[in-house]
Amino acid sequence: MKTFARWLRRNMLVPLLLVLGAGAAATIYQSMEIDALGYRQLQNAYKTGSSAFQARVAEAMQNGTVSRWERTALLRQYWSDSRALAVELEVGEIAAERQALAALVGGQEGHS
């Protein structure tokens, strides 16, 4: 058993640490805020999405920002209903796009 533990430490420690490190890095990356293009995608999807989708976008915007995890889930829901999304290539700064989505969500909540 001691020989196996030595072999495991010598041959498997580095690959295991690499996998754990990559998983941690991916988790941190996905939890970061989306970029301006992501906010523009959500704006366009919000305008044509279902009321259930609009409610999920409003819920995601509760804290003022949207993470990459949330955007992925939101766009999956949108694509399962719609199948297509037009995206404009020219977008503004991230703060302006975030504010535009917040205004769109805030303005639509009273109409639903």
Backbone torsions as a table, in degrees:
resi	resn	phi	psi	omega
1	MET	NA	-36.6	179.5
2	LYS	-64.9	-36.4	178.7
3	THR	-66.9	-41.0	178.7
4	PHE	-63.8	-42.7	179.1
5	ALA	-62.6	-40.0	178.3
6	ARG	-65.5	-43.3	179.1
7	TRP	-63.5	-42.5	-179.9
8	LEU	-61.9	-44.7	179.9
9	ARG	-64.8	-41.4	-176.3
10	ARG	-72.5	-38.7	-171.8
11	ASN	-104.0	-20.2	-174.1
12	MET	-116.1	-10.7	-176.5
13	LEU	-65.7	-47.3	-178.0
14	VAL	-64.7	-49.2	177.8
15	PRO	-60.2	-38.6	178.8
16	LEU	-64.3	-43.5	178.2
17	LEU	-65.1	-36.4	177.3
18	LEU	-63.8	-43.2	178.6
19	VAL	-64.4	-44.7	179.1
20	LEU	-64.1	-40.5	178.1
21	GLY	-64.8	-41.9	178.2
22	ALA	-65.1	-39.4	177.6
23	GLY	-63.7	-41.5	178.4
24	ALA	-65.8	-42.8	179.1
25	ALA	-63.4	-41.2	179.3
26	ALA	-65.1	-38.8	178.9
27	THR	-64.9	-43.7	178.6
28	ILE	-63.9	-44.0	-179.3
29	TYR	-61.5	-45.8	-177.1
30	GLN	-69.5	-23.1	-179.5
31	SER	-85.1	-4.6	179.1
32	MET	-75.1	163.4	-179.8
33	GLU	-70.0	147.8	178.0
34	ILE	-72.7	166.5	-179.7
35	ASP	-89.6	-177.5	-176.8
36	ALA	-62.1	-37.7	178.9
37	LEU	-63.5	-36.9	177.0
38	GLY	-63.4	-41.5	177.0
39	TYR	-65.5	-37.9	178.2
40	ARG	-65.9	-39.4	176.6
41	GLN	-59.5	-44.4	-179.8
42	LEU	-66.9	-35.2	175.9
43	GLN	-61.3	-49.0	-178.6
44	ASN	-64.3	-40.5	179.4
45	ALA	-68.2	-37.4	-179.4
46	TYR	-61.6	-39.5	-177.3
47	LYS	-63.6	-34.6	-175.3
48	THR	-110.6	-1.6	-176.3
49	GLY	-78.1	168.6	178.8
50	SER	-71.3	168.2	179.4
51	SER	-66.2	-32.3	176.6
52	ALA	-66.3	-40.3	177.4
53	PHE	-65.2	-43.9	179.3
54	GLN	-61.1	-37.3	177.6
55	ALA	-65.6	-38.5	178.7
56	ARG	-68.4	-36.6	176.6
57	VAL	-65.1	-44.1	178.3
58	ALA	-60.6	-39.9	177.8
59	GLU	-65.1	-40.5	179.6
60	ALA	-67.1	-28.7	-178.8
61	MET	-87.1	4.3	-178.1
62	GLN	-56.6	-39.3	-178.7
63	ASN	-91.6	3.1	175.2
64	GLY	96.5	-17.0	178.7
65	THR	-134.7	165.1	178.5
66	VAL	-124.6	130.1	178.5
67	SER	-84.6	167.2	177.9
68	ARG	-64.2	-34.6	175.7
69	TRP	-58.7	-48.6	-176.7
70	GLU	-65.5	-41.8	179.7
71	ARG	-61.5	-41.9	179.1
72	THR	-60.0	-46.1	-179.9
73	ALA	-65.4	-40.5	-179.6
74	LEU	-65.4	-45.3	-179.0
75	LEU	-68.8	-32.5	174.2
76	ARG	-61.8	-43.4	178.4
77	GLN	-63.4	-42.9	179.9
78	TYR	-62.2	-46.3	-177.4
79	TRP	-67.9	-28.1	177.4
80	SER	-68.4	-26.0	178.1
81	ASP	-92.2	-40.0	-167.2
82	SER	-108.9	-37.2	179.6
83	ARG	77.5	-11.7	-179.0
84	ALA	-145.3	148.1	178.6
85	LEU	-147.0	120.8	176.9
86	ALA	-82.9	133.9	-179.3
87	VAL	-124.7	129.3	176.5
88	GLU	-80.6	139.8	-177.1
89	LEU	-80.0	-27.7	-179.8
90	GLU	-96.6	115.4	178.7
91	VAL	-124.3	159.7	179.5
92	GLY	-85.1	-163.3	176.9
93	GLU	-71.1	160.1	-175.8
94	ILE	-60.9	-39.9	-179.2
95	ALA	-65.2	-39.6	179.9
96	ALA	-67.2	-41.1	-179.9
97	GLU	-69.2	-38.3	176.9
98	ARG	-63.0	-43.8	179.4
99	GLN	-64.0	-39.3	179.5
100	ALA	-64.7	-41.3	177.8
101	LEU	-66.7	-40.8	178.9
102	ALA	-62.9	-40.1	178.5
103	ALA	-66.8	-39.8	178.8
104	LEU	-64.2	-44.9	179.6
105	VAL	-66.1	-44.6	-179.6
106	GLY	-65.8	-36.7	179.8
107	GLY	-72.7	-29.3	-177.7
108	GLN	-85.2	-21.9	-176.5
109	GLU	-62.1	-33.8	179.7
110	GLY	-73.4	-21.8	-177.4
111	HIS	-88.6	-17.2	-175.1
112	SER	-79.7	NA	NA
